[in-house]
Amino acid sequence: MKIDLAKVESQIRKLEELRRIASDPELLSLLETVMVNGASSPIQSPPLIQPPVKHVEATASIRPFVFGNSRKGKKGVFQSAVRDAISRIEIDKPFTGYVVARRMLSEGYKFAASKPGIAVIDALKAMIKKGEVRVFRKGGGSEATLFIRVAAKENQ
């Protein structure tokens, strides 16, 4: 059996490059963004399969929503859920609306919208106006906009 050394060396170089990307948090975040957005590249992310939702007892980590503010409708509840989801993202780590939507789905959030990523992006745009998040990098074409949380002191 003859071993094609050129092919083996090529694969080694690719694996070394993959290791370099995986060890750099900024590049890894960018790669995740590209994969989540389904950019026109040969890398395609597998479709998100939502696990069956089980009955979950309330815990201290889940913020209860108190009804009573008549001005706060479904949008207010949804924005609170998005706010809660991004509060668990590191303050200096950029994220896309699609990443937040996927995180919310994995945590068992039921979306009313048919396109959860778009719904989260709309909520994030409203949060920009409130000074809770800001655009880290504006997207275009197949690239999604990257958002970043605003520190509490920056927010005031």
CYANA upper distance limits for C-alpha pairs under 8 A (distance plus 0.5 A):
  4 ASP  CA      8 VAL  CA      6.94
  5 LEU  CA      9 GLU  CA      6.53
  6 ALA  CA     10 SER  CA      6.60
  7 LYS  CA     11 GLN  CA      6.77
  8 VAL  CA     12 ILE  CA      6.71
  9 GLU  CA     13 ARG  CA      6.73
 10 SER  CA     14 LYS  CA      6.85
 11 GLN  CA     15 LEU  CA      6.66
 12 ILE  CA     16 GLU  CA      6.63
 13 ARG  CA     17 GLU  CA      6.69
 14 LYS  CA     18 LEU  CA      6.67
 15 LEU  CA     19 ARG  CA      6.67
 16 GLU  CA     20 ARG  CA      6.75
 17 GLU  CA     21 ILE  CA      6.77
 18 LEU  CA     22 ALA  CA      6.58
 19 ARG  CA     23 SER  CA      6.63
 20 ARG  CA     24 ASP  CA      7.03
 21 ILE  CA     25 PRO  CA      8.38
 21 ILE  CA     27 LEU  CA      6.16
 21 ILE  CA     28 LEU  CA      6.49
 22 ALA  CA     27 LEU  CA      7.83
 22 ALA  CA     28 LEU  CA      6.09
 23 SER  CA     28 LEU  CA      8.09
 24 ASP  CA     28 LEU  CA      6.58
 25 PRO  CA     29 SER  CA      6.55
 26 GLU  CA     30 LEU  CA      6.82
 27 LEU  CA     31 LEU  CA      6.58
 28 LEU  CA     32 GLU  CA      6.62
 29 SER  CA     33 THR  CA      6.70
 29 SER  CA     94 PRO  CA      8.14
 29 SER  CA     95 PHE  CA      8.27
 30 LEU  CA     34 VAL  CA      6.78
 31 LEU  CA     35 MET  CA      6.65
 32 GLU  CA     36 VAL  CA      6.50
 33 THR  CA     37 ASN  CA      6.63
 33 THR  CA     95 PHE  CA      8.19
 33 THR  CA     96 THR  CA      7.34
 33 THR  CA     99 VAL  CA      7.98
 33 THR  CA    143 GLU  CA      8.45
 33 THR  CA    144 ALA  CA      7.77
 34 VAL  CA     38 GLY  CA      6.88
 34 VAL  CA     39 ALA  CA      6.21
 34 VAL  CA    143 GLU  CA      7.40
 34 VAL  CA    144 ALA  CA      8.47
 35 MET  CA     39 ALA  CA      7.16
 35 MET  CA     43 ILE  CA      7.27
 35 MET  CA     44 GLN  CA      6.70
 35 MET  CA     45 SER  CA      5.93
 36 VAL  CA     45 SER  CA      6.94
 36 VAL  CA     98 TYR  CA      7.23
 36 VAL  CA     99 VAL  CA      7.54
 37 ASN  CA     98 TYR  CA      7.77
 37 ASN  CA    142 SER  CA      7.50
 37 ASN  CA    143 GLU  CA      7.46
 37 ASN  CA    144 ALA  CA      7.15
 38 GLY  CA     44 GLN  CA      6.58
 38 GLY  CA     45 SER  CA      7.24
 38 GLY  CA    142 SER  CA      8.16
 39 ALA  CA     44 GLN  CA      8.36
 39 ALA  CA    142 SER  CA      5.81
 39 ALA  CA    143 GLU  CA      7.42
 40 SER  CA    142 SER  CA      7.65
 48 LEU  CA    102 ARG  CA      8.48
 50 GLN  CA    105 LEU  CA      7.50
 50 GLN  CA    106 SER  CA      7.50
 51 PRO  CA    106 SER  CA      8.21
 53 VAL  CA    108 GLY  CA      6.72
 58 ALA  CA     62 ILE  CA      6.95
 63 ARG  CA     84 ASP  CA      8.34
 65 PHE  CA     77 VAL  CA      7.87
 72 LYS  CA     76 GLY  CA      5.48
 72 LYS  CA     77 VAL  CA      7.74
 73 GLY  CA     77 VAL  CA      7.07
 74 LYS  CA     78 PHE  CA      6.65
 75 LYS  CA     79 GLN  CA      6.53
 76 GLY  CA     80 SER  CA      6.59
 77 VAL  CA     81 ALA  CA      6.84
 78 PHE  CA     82 VAL  CA      6.77
 78 PHE  CA    123 ALA  CA      8.27
 79 GLN  CA     83 ARG  CA      6.44
 79 GLN  CA    123 ALA  CA      6.29
 80 SER  CA     84 ASP  CA      6.57
 81 ALA  CA     85 ALA  CA      6.70
 82 VAL  CA     86 ILE  CA      6.73
 82 VAL  CA    100 VAL  CA      7.98
 82 VAL  CA    104 MET  CA      8.39
 82 VAL  CA    120 VAL  CA      7.30
 82 VAL  CA    123 ALA  CA      7.74
 82 VAL  CA    124 LEU  CA      8.35
 83 ARG  CA     87 SER  CA      6.59
 84 ASP  CA     88 ARG  CA      7.58
 85 ALA  CA     89 ILE  CA      7.94
 85 ALA  CA    100 VAL  CA      7.21
 85 ALA  CA    103 ARG  CA      7.90
 85 ALA  CA    104 MET  CA      7.05
 86 ILE  CA    100 VAL  CA      7.35
 86 ILE  CA    149 ARG  CA      8.04
 89 ILE  CA     93 LYS  CA      7.45
 91 ILE  CA    148 ILE  CA      7.67
 91 ILE  CA    149 ARG  CA      6.07
 91 ILE  CA    150 VAL  CA      7.71
 91 ILE  CA    151 ALA  CA      7.38
 92 ASP  CA    148 ILE  CA      7.18
 92 ASP  CA    149 ARG  CA      7.56
 93 LYS  CA    148 ILE  CA      6.93
 93 LYS  CA    149 ARG  CA      8.47
 94 PRO  CA    136 PHE  CA      7.11
 94 PRO  CA    146 LEU  CA      6.24
 94 PRO  CA    147 PHE  CA      5.92
 94 PRO  CA    148 ILE  CA      5.19
 94 PRO  CA    149 ARG  CA      8.26
 95 PHE  CA     99 VAL  CA      6.93
 95 PHE  CA    100 VAL  CA      7.79
 95 PHE  CA    146 LEU  CA      5.76
 95 PHE  CA    147 PHE  CA      5.82
 95 PHE  CA    148 ILE  CA      6.84
 96 THR  CA    100 VAL  CA      7.05
 96 THR  CA    121 ILE  CA      8.27
 96 THR  CA    144 ALA  CA      7.04
 96 THR  CA    145 THR  CA      6.65
 96 THR  CA    146 LEU  CA      5.40
 96 THR  CA    147 PHE  CA      6.47
 97 GLY  CA    101 ALA  CA      6.61
 97 GLY  CA    117 GLY  CA      5.95
 97 GLY  CA    118 ILE  CA      7.59
 97 GLY  CA    120 VAL  CA      5.81
 97 GLY  CA    121 ILE  CA      5.29
 97 GLY  CA    124 LEU  CA      7.86
 97 GLY  CA    145 THR  CA      8.43
 97 GLY  CA    146 LEU  CA      8.36
 97 GLY  CA    147 PHE  CA      8.34
 98 TYR  CA    102 ARG  CA      6.61
 98 TYR  CA    116 PRO  CA      8.09
 98 TYR  CA    117 GLY  CA      4.89
 98 TYR  CA    118 ILE  CA      7.98
 98 TYR  CA    120 VAL  CA      7.82
 98 TYR  CA    121 ILE  CA      8.14
 99 VAL  CA    103 ARG  CA      6.68
 99 VAL  CA    117 GLY  CA      8.27
100 VAL  CA    104 MET  CA      6.64
100 VAL  CA    117 GLY  CA      8.13
100 VAL  CA    120 VAL  CA      7.67
101 ALA  CA    105 LEU  CA      6.64
101 ALA  CA    116 PRO  CA      6.31
101 ALA  CA    117 GLY  CA      5.75
101 ALA  CA    120 VAL  CA      6.72
102 ARG  CA    106 SER  CA      6.67
102 ARG  CA    117 GLY  CA      8.23
103 ARG  CA    107 GLU  CA      6.76
104 MET  CA    108 GLY  CA      6.93
104 MET  CA    109 TYR  CA      5.84
105 LEU  CA    109 TYR  CA      5.61
105 LEU  CA    110 LYS  CA      7.36
105 LEU  CA    111 PHE  CA      8.45
111 PHE  CA    116 PRO  CA      6.77
113 ALA  CA    119 ALA  CA      7.10
115 LYS  CA    119 ALA  CA      6.97
116 PRO  CA    120 VAL  CA      6.71
117 GLY  CA    121 ILE  CA      6.74
118 ILE  CA    122 ASP  CA      6.74
119 ALA  CA    123 ALA  CA      6.88
120 VAL  CA    124 LEU  CA      6.63
121 ILE  CA    125 LYS  CA      6.70
122 ASP  CA    126 ALA  CA      6.97
123 ALA  CA    127 MET  CA      6.76
124 LEU  CA    128 ILE  CA      6.75
124 LEU  CA    133 VAL  CA      7.58
124 LEU  CA    147 PHE  CA      8.49
125 LYS  CA    129 LYS  CA      7.35
126 ALA  CA    130 LYS  CA      7.24
127 MET  CA    131 GLY  CA      6.71
127 MET  CA    132 GLU  CA      5.82
127 MET  CA    133 VAL  CA      6.43
128 ILE  CA    132 GLU  CA      6.34
128 ILE  CA    133 VAL  CA      5.52
128 ILE  CA    134 ARG  CA      5.91
128 ILE  CA    135 VAL  CA      8.26
131 GLY  CA    150 VAL  CA      7.57
131 GLY  CA    155 ASN  CA      6.11
132 GLU  CA    149 ARG  CA      6.84
132 GLU  CA    150 VAL  CA      5.94
132 GLU  CA    155 ASN  CA      6.77
133 VAL  CA    147 PHE  CA      7.10
133 VAL  CA    148 ILE  CA      6.11
133 VAL  CA    149 ARG  CA      4.92
133 VAL  CA    150 VAL  CA      5.49
134 ARG  CA    147 PHE  CA      6.19
134 ARG  CA    148 ILE  CA      6.08
134 ARG  CA    149 ARG  CA      7.02
134 ARG  CA    150 VAL  CA      7.12
135 VAL  CA    145 THR  CA      7.62
135 VAL  CA    146 LEU  CA      6.58
135 VAL  CA    147 PHE  CA      5.03
135 VAL  CA    148 ILE  CA      6.80
136 PHE  CA    145 THR  CA      8.11
136 PHE  CA    146 LEU  CA      5.75
136 PHE  CA    147 PHE  CA      5.45
136 PHE  CA    148 ILE  CA      6.20
137 ARG  CA    145 THR  CA      6.28
137 ARG  CA    146 LEU  CA      5.53
137 ARG  CA    147 PHE  CA      7.47
138 LYS  CA    144 ALA  CA      7.88
138 LYS  CA    145 THR  CA      5.11
138 LYS  CA    146 LEU  CA      6.89
139 GLY  CA    143 GLU  CA      5.44
139 GLY  CA    144 ALA  CA      5.02
139 GLY  CA    145 THR  CA      4.40
139 GLY  CA    146 LEU  CA      7.47
140 GLY  CA    144 ALA  CA      7.06
140 GLY  CA    145 THR  CA      7.88
150 VAL  CA    154 GLU  CA      6.70
150 VAL  CA    155 ASN  CA      6.59
151 ALA  CA    155 ASN  CA      6.63
152 ALA  CA    156 GLN  CA      7.23
